[in-house]
Amino acid sequence: MDDAGERVAARIIELMKATGIPNGVSGVGYGEADIPALTDGAYPQRRLLDNAPLEVSREALADLYRGALRYW
């Protein structure tokens, strides 16, 4: 299945909507302007980041938060 990731993501979003889970971190009040502070707060958490399968840079972390603002 070439689109397995997209199908799983679509199903998770469907379940989030059905159960009333907020639409990403923007659904709980965060916005684009908060990304630097979120990144700065998360980056020192080496215990978590060092267990990632790849090196996690500040830029990558900011991109993760940016992508988590909204899912639909």
PyMOL Python script that loads the backbone (N, CA, C, O; Angstrom):
from pymol import cmd

cmd.read_pdbstr("""\
ATOM      1  N   MET A   1       0.833  -1.178   0.000  1.00  0.00           N
ATOM      2  CA  MET A   1       0.000   0.000   0.000  1.00  0.00           C
ATOM      3  C   MET A   1       0.878   1.241   0.000  1.00  0.00           C
ATOM      4  O   MET A   1       1.557   1.517   0.988  1.00  0.00           O
ATOM      5  N   ASP A   2       0.872   1.966  -1.058  1.00  0.00           N
ATOM      6  CA  ASP A   2       1.657   3.183  -1.150  1.00  0.00           C
ATOM      7  C   ASP A   2       1.095   4.297  -0.283  1.00  0.00           C
ATOM      8  O   ASP A   2       1.842   5.168   0.164  1.00  0.00           O
ATOM      9  N   ASP A   3      -0.189   4.283  -0.043  1.00  0.00           N
ATOM     10  CA  ASP A   3      -0.823   5.375   0.702  1.00  0.00           C
ATOM     11  C   ASP A   3      -1.199   4.978   2.125  1.00  0.00           C
ATOM     12  O   ASP A   3      -2.094   5.583   2.716  1.00  0.00           O
ATOM     13  N   ALA A   4      -0.535   3.980   2.679  1.00  0.00           N
ATOM     14  CA  ALA A   4      -0.899   3.485   4.013  1.00  0.00           C
ATOM     15  C   ALA A   4      -0.798   4.587   5.063  1.00  0.00           C
ATOM     16  O   ALA A   4      -1.679   4.704   5.915  1.00  0.00           O
ATOM     17  N   GLY A   5       0.259   5.395   5.017  1.00  0.00           N
ATOM     18  CA  GLY A   5       0.415   6.475   5.990  1.00  0.00           C
ATOM     19  C   GLY A   5      -0.716   7.482   5.913  1.00  0.00           C
ATOM     20  O   GLY A   5      -1.227   7.937   6.936  1.00  0.00           O
ATOM     21  N   GLU A   6      -1.105   7.828   4.686  1.00  0.00           N
ATOM     22  CA  GLU A   6      -2.209   8.772   4.498  1.00  0.00           C
ATOM     23  C   GLU A   6      -3.523   8.182   4.986  1.00  0.00           C
ATOM     24  O   GLU A   6      -4.348   8.890   5.564  1.00  0.00           O
ATOM     25  N   ARG A   7      -3.718   6.896   4.757  1.00  0.00           N
ATOM     26  CA  ARG A   7      -4.956   6.254   5.195  1.00  0.00           C
ATOM     27  C   ARG A   7      -5.037   6.184   6.710  1.00  0.00           C
ATOM     28  O   ARG A   7      -6.100   6.407   7.290  1.00  0.00           O
ATOM     29  N   VAL A   8      -3.916   5.876   7.354  1.00  0.00           N
ATOM     30  CA  VAL A   8      -3.892   5.834   8.818  1.00  0.00           C
ATOM     31  C   VAL A   8      -4.134   7.236   9.381  1.00  0.00           C
ATOM     32  O   VAL A   8      -4.916   7.404  10.317  1.00  0.00           O
ATOM     33  N   ALA A   9      -3.461   8.243   8.808  1.00  0.00           N
ATOM     34  CA  ALA A   9      -3.653   9.621   9.272  1.00  0.00           C
ATOM     35  C   ALA A   9      -5.102  10.060   9.124  1.00  0.00           C
ATOM     36  O   ALA A   9      -5.658  10.692  10.022  1.00  0.00           O
ATOM     37  N   ALA A  10      -5.705   9.732   8.009  1.00  0.00           N
ATOM     38  CA  ALA A  10      -7.105  10.100   7.784  1.00  0.00           C
ATOM     39  C   ALA A  10      -8.022   9.440   8.813  1.00  0.00           C
ATOM     40  O   ALA A  10      -8.971  10.060   9.291  1.00  0.00           O
ATOM     41  N   ARG A  11      -7.740   8.198   9.147  1.00  0.00           N
ATOM     42  CA  ARG A  11      -8.565   7.485  10.130  1.00  0.00           C
ATOM     43  C   ARG A  11      -8.385   8.091  11.526  1.00  0.00           C
ATOM     44  O   ARG A  11      -9.352   8.236  12.274  1.00  0.00           O
ATOM     45  N   ILE A  12      -7.149   8.441  11.867  1.00  0.00           N
ATOM     46  CA  ILE A  12      -6.905   9.061  13.174  1.00  0.00           C
ATOM     47  C   ILE A  12      -7.628  10.399  13.261  1.00  0.00           C
ATOM     48  O   ILE A  12      -8.235  10.708  14.287  1.00  0.00           O
ATOM     49  N   ILE A  13      -7.572  11.190  12.202  1.00  0.00           N
ATOM     50  CA  ILE A  13      -8.284  12.473  12.187  1.00  0.00           C
ATOM     51  C   ILE A  13      -9.785  12.241  12.322  1.00  0.00           C
ATOM     52  O   ILE A  13     -10.466  12.971  13.042  1.00  0.00           O
ATOM     53  N   GLU A  14     -10.289  11.247  11.645  1.00  0.00           N
ATOM     54  CA  GLU A  14     -11.714  10.905  11.755  1.00  0.00           C
ATOM     55  C   GLU A  14     -12.077  10.585  13.205  1.00  0.00           C
ATOM     56  O   GLU A  14     -13.103  11.046  13.705  1.00  0.00           O
ATOM     57  N   LEU A  15     -11.238   9.797  13.877  1.00  0.00           N
ATOM     58  CA  LEU A  15     -11.486   9.449  15.276  1.00  0.00           C
ATOM     59  C   LEU A  15     -11.361  10.670  16.183  1.00  0.00           C
ATOM     60  O   LEU A  15     -12.131  10.822  17.132  1.00  0.00           O
ATOM     61  N   MET A  16     -10.391  11.541  15.894  1.00  0.00           N
ATOM     62  CA  MET A  16     -10.239  12.765  16.685  1.00  0.00           C
ATOM     63  C   MET A  16     -11.487  13.629  16.580  1.00  0.00           C
ATOM     64  O   MET A  16     -11.976  14.150  17.582  1.00  0.00           O
ATOM     65  N   LYS A  17     -11.997  13.778  15.370  1.00  0.00           N
ATOM     66  CA  LYS A  17     -13.210  14.579  15.175  1.00  0.00           C
ATOM     67  C   LYS A  17     -14.401  13.951  15.897  1.00  0.00           C
ATOM     68  O   LYS A  17     -15.178  14.648  16.551  1.00  0.00           O
ATOM     69  N   ALA A  18     -14.537  12.642  15.774  1.00  0.00           N
ATOM     70  CA  ALA A  18     -15.676  11.944  16.374  1.00  0.00           C
ATOM     71  C   ALA A  18     -15.673  12.027  17.897  1.00  0.00           C
ATOM     72  O   ALA A  18     -16.731  12.013  18.525  1.00  0.00           O
ATOM     73  N   THR A  19     -14.490  12.113  18.484  1.00  0.00           N
ATOM     74  CA  THR A  19     -14.403  12.146  19.942  1.00  0.00           C
ATOM     75  C   THR A  19     -14.193  13.545  20.501  1.00  0.00           C
ATOM     76  O   THR A  19     -14.091  13.719  21.715  1.00  0.00           O
ATOM     77  N   GLY A  20     -14.127  14.546  19.624  1.00  0.00           N
ATOM     78  CA  GLY A  20     -14.013  15.925  20.075  1.00  0.00           C
ATOM     79  C   GLY A  20     -12.623  16.348  20.509  1.00  0.00           C
ATOM     80  O   GLY A  20     -12.473  17.333  21.231  1.00  0.00           O
ATOM     81  N   ILE A  21     -11.611  15.622  20.081  1.00  0.00           N
ATOM     82  CA  ILE A  21     -10.236  16.009  20.409  1.00  0.00           C
ATOM     83  C   ILE A  21      -9.914  17.286  19.647  1.00  0.00           C
ATOM     84  O   ILE A  21     -10.269  17.405  18.475  1.00  0.00           O
ATOM     85  N   PRO A  22      -9.247  18.246  20.287  1.00  0.00           N
ATOM     86  CA  PRO A  22      -8.917  19.504  19.608  1.00  0.00           C
ATOM     87  C   PRO A  22      -8.084  19.289  18.344  1.00  0.00           C
ATOM     88  O   PRO A  22      -7.332  18.321  18.229  1.00  0.00           O
ATOM     89  N   ASN A  23      -8.240  20.216  17.405  1.00  0.00           N
ATOM     90  CA  ASN A  23      -7.528  20.153  16.136  1.00  0.00           C
ATOM     91  C   ASN A  23      -6.100  20.654  16.310  1.00  0.00           C
ATOM     92  O   ASN A  23      -5.818  21.827  16.068  1.00  0.00           O
ATOM     93  N   GLY A  24      -5.212  19.781  16.723  1.00  0.00           N
ATOM     94  CA  GLY A  24      -3.819  20.144  16.918  1.00  0.00           C
ATOM     95  C   GLY A  24      -3.622  21.060  18.104  1.00  0.00           C
ATOM     96  O   GLY A  24      -4.544  21.307  18.882  1.00  0.00           O
ATOM     97  N   VAL A  25      -2.392  21.565  18.232  1.00  0.00           N
ATOM     98  CA  VAL A  25      -2.100  22.425  19.381  1.00  0.00           C
ATOM     99  C   VAL A  25      -2.790  23.778  19.269  1.00  0.00           C
ATOM    100  O   VAL A  25      -2.938  24.480  20.269  1.00  0.00           O
ATOM    101  N   SER A  26      -3.215  24.155  18.061  1.00  0.00           N
ATOM    102  CA  SER A  26      -3.983  25.402  17.927  1.00  0.00           C
ATOM    103  C   SER A  26      -5.342  25.265  18.603  1.00  0.00           C
ATOM    104  O   SER A  26      -5.930  26.257  19.034  1.00  0.00           O
ATOM    105  N   GLY A  27      -5.833  24.049  18.693  1.00  0.00           N
ATOM    106  CA  GLY A  27      -7.116  23.799  19.337  1.00  0.00           C
ATOM    107  C   GLY A  27      -7.080  23.979  20.845  1.00  0.00           C
ATOM    108  O   GLY A  27      -8.126  24.017  21.494  1.00  0.00           O
ATOM    109  N   VAL A  28      -5.885  24.089  21.403  1.00  0.00           N
ATOM    110  CA  VAL A  28      -5.755  24.347  22.839  1.00  0.00           C
ATOM    111  C   VAL A  28      -5.073  25.679  23.100  1.00  0.00           C
ATOM    112  O   VAL A  28      -4.572  25.930  24.196  1.00  0.00           O
ATOM    113  N   GLY A  29      -5.060  26.541  22.069  1.00  0.00           N
ATOM    114  CA  GLY A  29      -4.639  27.914  22.275  1.00  0.00           C
ATOM    115  C   GLY A  29      -3.271  28.328  21.762  1.00  0.00           C
ATOM    116  O   GLY A  29      -2.920  29.504  21.860  1.00  0.00           O
ATOM    117  N   TYR A  30      -2.491  27.412  21.223  1.00  0.00           N
ATOM    118  CA  TYR A  30      -1.176  27.781  20.701  1.00  0.00           C
ATOM    119  C   TYR A  30      -1.275  28.214  19.252  1.00  0.00           C
ATOM    120  O   TYR A  30      -2.157  27.773  18.515  1.00  0.00           O
ATOM    121  N   GLY A  31      -0.351  29.090  18.851  1.00  0.00           N
ATOM    122  CA  GLY A  31      -0.318  29.565  17.482  1.00  0.00           C
ATOM    123  C   GLY A  31       1.110  29.635  16.967  1.00  0.00           C
ATOM    124  O   GLY A  31       2.056  29.273  17.667  1.00  0.00           O
ATOM    125  N   GLU A  32       1.251  30.099  15.751  1.00  0.00           N
ATOM    126  CA  GLU A  32       2.561  30.212  15.107  1.00  0.00           C
ATOM    127  C   GLU A  32       3.541  31.022  15.961  1.00  0.00           C
ATOM    128  O   GLU A  32       4.728  30.699  16.014  1.00  0.00           O
ATOM    129  N   ALA A  33       3.061  32.051  16.617  1.00  0.00           N
ATOM    130  CA  ALA A  33       3.929  32.895  17.444  1.00  0.00           C
ATOM    131  C   ALA A  33       4.492  32.157  18.658  1.00  0.00           C
ATOM    132  O   ALA A  33       5.493  32.587  19.231  1.00  0.00           O
ATOM    133  N   ASP A  34       3.862  31.058  19.053  1.00  0.00           N
ATOM    134  CA  ASP A  34       4.307  30.288  20.219  1.00  0.00           C
ATOM    135  C   ASP A  34       5.376  29.251  19.883  1.00  0.00           C
ATOM    136  O   ASP A  34       5.977  28.672  20.789  1.00  0.00           O
ATOM    137  N   ILE A  35       5.618  29.013  18.614  1.00  0.00           N
ATOM    138  CA  ILE A  35       6.542  27.948  18.220  1.00  0.00           C
ATOM    139  C   ILE A  35       7.954  28.148  18.773  1.00  0.00           C
ATOM    140  O   ILE A  35       8.545  27.180  19.254  1.00  0.00           O
ATOM    141  N   PRO A  36       8.524  29.356  18.730  1.00  0.00           N
ATOM    142  CA  PRO A  36       9.862  29.509  19.325  1.00  0.00           C
ATOM    143  C   PRO A  36       9.908  29.137  20.814  1.00  0.00           C
ATOM    144  O   PRO A  36      10.854  28.484  21.255  1.00  0.00           O
ATOM    145  N   ALA A  37       8.915  29.540  21.576  1.00  0.00           N
ATOM    146  CA  ALA A  37       8.898  29.220  23.010  1.00  0.00           C
ATOM    147  C   ALA A  37       8.682  27.719  23.232  1.00  0.00           C
ATOM    148  O   ALA A  37       9.308  27.134  24.116  1.00  0.00           O
ATOM    149  N   LEU A  38       7.814  27.096  22.451  1.00  0.00           N
ATOM    150  CA  LEU A  38       7.597  25.657  22.565  1.00  0.00           C
ATOM    151  C   LEU A  38       8.887  24.898  22.240  1.00  0.00           C
ATOM    152  O   LEU A  38       9.254  23.944  22.926  1.00  0.00           O
ATOM    153  N   THR A  39       9.557  25.339  21.188  1.00  0.00           N
ATOM    154  CA  THR A  39      10.815  24.710  20.779  1.00  0.00           C
ATOM    155  C   THR A  39      11.872  24.880  21.869  1.00  0.00           C
ATOM    156  O   THR A  39      12.558  23.924  22.231  1.00  0.00           O
ATOM    157  N   ASP A  40      11.997  26.088  22.381  1.00  0.00           N
ATOM    158  CA  ASP A  40      12.982  26.350  23.439  1.00  0.00           C
ATOM    159  C   ASP A  40      12.697  25.525  24.688  1.00  0.00           C
ATOM    160  O   ASP A  40      13.620  25.091  25.377  1.00  0.00           O
ATOM    161  N   GLY A  41      11.426  25.310  24.974  1.00  0.00           N
ATOM    162  CA  GLY A  41      11.069  24.511  26.148  1.00  0.00           C
ATOM    163  C   GLY A  41      11.297  23.025  25.959  1.00  0.00           C
ATOM    164  O   GLY A  41      11.617  22.318  26.914  1.00  0.00           O
ATOM    165  N   ALA A  42      11.134  22.547  24.742  1.00  0.00           N
ATOM    166  CA  ALA A  42      11.274  21.120  24.476  1.00  0.00           C
ATOM    167  C   ALA A  42      12.713  20.697  24.202  1.00  0.00           C
ATOM    168  O   ALA A  42      13.100  19.574  24.526  1.00  0.00           O
ATOM    169  N   TYR A  43      13.502  21.579  23.611  1.00  0.00           N
ATOM    170  CA  TYR A  43      14.841  21.192  23.177  1.00  0.00           C
ATOM    171  C   TYR A  43      15.750  20.721  24.320  1.00  0.00           C
ATOM    172  O   TYR A  43      16.530  19.789  24.118  1.00  0.00           O
ATOM    173  N   PRO A  44      15.679  21.325  25.502  1.00  0.00           N
ATOM    174  CA  PRO A  44      16.536  20.847  26.596  1.00  0.00           C
ATOM    175  C   PRO A  44      16.141  19.470  27.150  1.00  0.00           C
ATOM    176  O   PRO A  44      16.876  18.901  27.957  1.00  0.00           O
ATOM    177  N   GLN A  45      15.009  18.939  26.733  1.00  0.00           N
ATOM    178  CA  GLN A  45      14.537  17.648  27.244  1.00  0.00           C
ATOM    179  C   GLN A  45      15.322  16.516  26.577  1.00  0.00           C
ATOM    180  O   GLN A  45      14.750  15.712  25.841  1.00  0.00           O
ATOM    181  N   ARG A  46      16.600  16.456  26.828  1.00  0.00           N
ATOM    182  CA  ARG A  46      17.500  15.521  26.152  1.00  0.00           C
ATOM    183  C   ARG A  46      17.102  14.070  26.375  1.00  0.00           C
ATOM    184  O   ARG A  46      17.282  13.242  25.482  1.00  0.00           O
ATOM    185  N   ARG A  47      16.574  13.750  27.523  1.00  0.00           N
ATOM    186  CA  ARG A  47      16.185  12.362  27.807  1.00  0.00           C
ATOM    187  C   ARG A  47      15.211  11.855  26.744  1.00  0.00           C
ATOM    188  O   ARG A  47      15.280  10.695  26.336  1.00  0.00           O
ATOM    189  N   LEU A  48      14.311  12.720  26.300  1.00  0.00           N
ATOM    190  CA  LEU A  48      13.340  12.341  25.278  1.00  0.00           C
ATOM    191  C   LEU A  48      13.940  12.413  23.880  1.00  0.00           C
ATOM    192  O   LEU A  48      13.772  11.492  23.081  1.00  0.00           O
ATOM    193  N   LEU A  49      14.629  13.491  23.585  1.00  0.00           N
ATOM    194  CA  LEU A  49      15.150  13.697  22.236  1.00  0.00           C
ATOM    195  C   LEU A  49      16.289  12.750  21.894  1.00  0.00           C
ATOM    196  O   LEU A  49      16.439  12.362  20.736  1.00  0.00           O
ATOM    197  N   ASP A  50      17.087  12.375  22.872  1.00  0.00           N
ATOM    198  CA  ASP A  50      18.199  11.474  22.604  1.00  0.00           C
ATOM    199  C   ASP A  50      17.730  10.057  22.283  1.00  0.00           C
ATOM    200  O   ASP A  50      18.504   9.259  21.754  1.00  0.00           O
ATOM    201  N   ASN A  51      16.489   9.736  22.592  1.00  0.00           N
ATOM    202  CA  ASN A  51      15.939   8.422  22.253  1.00  0.00           C
ATOM    203  C   ASN A  51      15.325   8.378  20.857  1.00  0.00           C
ATOM    204  O   ASN A  51      14.894   7.318  20.401  1.00  0.00           O
ATOM    205  N   ALA A  52      15.284   9.508  20.186  1.00  0.00           N
ATOM    206  CA  ALA A  52      14.741   9.550  18.825  1.00  0.00           C
ATOM    207  C   ALA A  52      15.678   8.788  17.888  1.00  0.00           C
ATOM    208  O   ALA A  52      16.889   8.765  18.110  1.00  0.00           O
ATOM    209  N   PRO A  53      15.130   8.166  16.846  1.00  0.00           N
ATOM    210  CA  PRO A  53      15.976   7.392  15.930  1.00  0.00           C
ATOM    211  C   PRO A  53      16.910   8.258  15.080  1.00  0.00           C
ATOM    212  O   PRO A  53      17.874   7.742  14.515  1.00  0.00           O
ATOM    213  N   LEU A  54      16.646   9.553  14.981  1.00  0.00           N
ATOM    214  CA  LEU A  54      17.484  10.489  14.239  1.00  0.00           C
ATOM    215  C   LEU A  54      17.814  11.678  15.133  1.00  0.00           C
ATOM    216  O   LEU A  54      17.122  11.939  16.117  1.00  0.00           O
ATOM    217  N   GLU A  55      18.867  12.387  14.785  1.00  0.00           N
ATOM    218  CA  GLU A  55      19.219  13.621  15.500  1.00  0.00           C
ATOM    219  C   GLU A  55      18.072  14.620  15.372  1.00  0.00           C
ATOM    220  O   GLU A  55      17.526  14.795  14.283  1.00  0.00           O
ATOM    221  N   VAL A  56      17.708  15.267  16.457  1.00  0.00           N
ATOM    222  CA  VAL A  56      16.627  16.243  16.456  1.00  0.00           C
ATOM    223  C   VAL A  56      17.228  17.634  16.647  1.00  0.00           C
ATOM    224  O   VAL A  56      17.720  17.964  17.726  1.00  0.00           O
ATOM    225  N   SER A  57      17.185  18.436  15.604  1.00  0.00           N
ATOM    226  CA  SER A  57      17.692  19.805  15.677  1.00  0.00           C
ATOM    227  C   SER A  57      16.577  20.734  16.153  1.00  0.00           C
ATOM    228  O   SER A  57      15.408  20.348  16.192  1.00  0.00           O
ATOM    229  N   ARG A  58      16.946  21.941  16.507  1.00  0.00           N
ATOM    230  CA  ARG A  58      15.936  22.938  16.879  1.00  0.00           C
ATOM    231  C   ARG A  58      14.988  23.198  15.709  1.00  0.00           C
ATOM    232  O   ARG A  58      13.780  23.348  15.896  1.00  0.00           O
ATOM    233  N   GLU A  59      15.551  23.249  14.501  1.00  0.00           N
ATOM    234  CA  GLU A  59      14.732  23.504  13.315  1.00  0.00           C
ATOM    235  C   GLU A  59      13.730  22.373  13.093  1.00  0.00           C
ATOM    236  O   GLU A  59      12.571  22.623  12.765  1.00  0.00           O
ATOM    237  N   ALA A  60      14.176  21.131  13.271  1.00  0.00           N
ATOM    238  CA  ALA A  60      13.277  19.984  13.103  1.00  0.00           C
ATOM    239  C   ALA A  60      12.171  20.013  14.149  1.00  0.00           C
ATOM    240  O   ALA A  60      11.016  19.709  13.853  1.00  0.00           O
ATOM    241  N   LEU A  61      12.531  20.378  15.362  1.00  0.00           N
ATOM    242  CA  LEU A  61      11.539  20.456  16.432  1.00  0.00           C
ATOM    243  C   LEU A  61      10.513  21.542  16.138  1.00  0.00           C
ATOM    244  O   LEU A  61       9.315  21.340  16.340  1.00  0.00           O
ATOM    245  N   ALA A  62      10.978  22.692  15.663  1.00  0.00           N
ATOM    246  CA  ALA A  62      10.060  23.774  15.296  1.00  0.00           C
ATOM    247  C   ALA A  62       9.138  23.325  14.168  1.00  0.00           C
ATOM    248  O   ALA A  62       7.951  23.648  14.179  1.00  0.00           O
ATOM    249  N   ASP A  63       9.666  22.587  13.199  1.00  0.00           N
ATOM    250  CA  ASP A  63       8.841  22.065  12.109  1.00  0.00           C
ATOM    251  C   ASP A  63       7.778  21.095  12.620  1.00  0.00           C
ATOM    252  O   ASP A  63       6.656  21.073  12.114  1.00  0.00           O
ATOM    253  N   LEU A  64       8.136  20.293  13.626  1.00  0.00           N
ATOM    254  CA  LEU A  64       7.149  19.378  14.218  1.00  0.00           C
ATOM    255  C   LEU A  64       6.000  20.156  14.857  1.00  0.00           C
ATOM    256  O   LEU A  64       4.830  19.817  14.675  1.00  0.00           O
ATOM    257  N   TYR A  65       6.346  21.198  15.602  1.00  0.00           N
ATOM    258  CA  TYR A  65       5.300  22.024  16.212  1.00  0.00           C
ATOM    259  C   TYR A  65       4.464  22.723  15.145  1.00  0.00           C
ATOM    260  O   TYR A  65       3.241  22.803  15.259  1.00  0.00           O
ATOM    261  N   ARG A  66       5.128  23.227  14.112  1.00  0.00           N
ATOM    262  CA  ARG A  66       4.407  23.905  13.018  1.00  0.00           C
ATOM    263  C   ARG A  66       3.402  22.934  12.380  1.00  0.00           C
ATOM    264  O   ARG A  66       2.261  23.306  12.107  1.00  0.00           O
ATOM    265  N   GLY A  67       3.828  21.709  12.151  1.00  0.00           N
ATOM    266  CA  GLY A  67       2.946  20.711  11.556  1.00  0.00           C
ATOM    267  C   GLY A  67       1.833  20.262  12.487  1.00  0.00           C
ATOM    268  O   GLY A  67       0.806  19.753  12.038  1.00  0.00           O
ATOM    269  N   ALA A  68       2.040  20.452  13.792  1.00  0.00           N
ATOM    270  CA  ALA A  68       1.034  20.034  14.769  1.00  0.00           C
ATOM    271  C   ALA A  68       0.030  21.126  15.099  1.00  0.00           C
ATOM    272  O   ALA A  68      -0.858  20.914  15.925  1.00  0.00           O
ATOM    273  N   LEU A  69       0.154  22.292  14.470  1.00  0.00           N
ATOM    274  CA  LEU A  69      -0.816  23.349  14.748  1.00  0.00           C
ATOM    275  C   LEU A  69      -2.222  22.929  14.376  1.00  0.00           C
ATOM    276  O   LEU A  69      -3.163  23.151  15.139  1.00  0.00           O
ATOM    277  N   ARG A  70      -2.372  22.327  13.217  1.00  0.00           N
ATOM    278  CA  ARG A  70      -3.703  21.884  12.732  1.00  0.00           C
ATOM    279  C   ARG A  70      -3.540  20.578  11.944  1.00  0.00           C
ATOM    280  O   ARG A  70      -2.564  20.383  11.220  1.00  0.00           O
ATOM    281  N   TYR A  71      -4.504  19.715  12.105  1.00  0.00           N
ATOM    282  CA  TYR A  71      -4.480  18.455  11.352  1.00  0.00           C
ATOM    283  C   TYR A  71      -5.557  18.406  10.280  1.00  0.00           C
ATOM    284  O   TYR A  71      -5.477  17.598   9.354  1.00  0.00           O
ATOM    285  N   TRP A  72      -6.558  19.258  10.398  1.00  0.00           N
ATOM    286  CA  TRP A  72      -7.597  19.324   9.377  1.00  0.00           C
ATOM    287  C   TRP A  72      -8.061  20.742   9.213  1.00  0.00           C
ATOM    288  O   TRP A  72      -8.939  21.014   8.395  1.00  0.00           O
TER     289      TRP A  72
END
""", "prot")
cmd.dss("prot")
cmd.show_as("cartoon", "prot")
cmd.util.cbc("prot")
cmd.orient("prot")
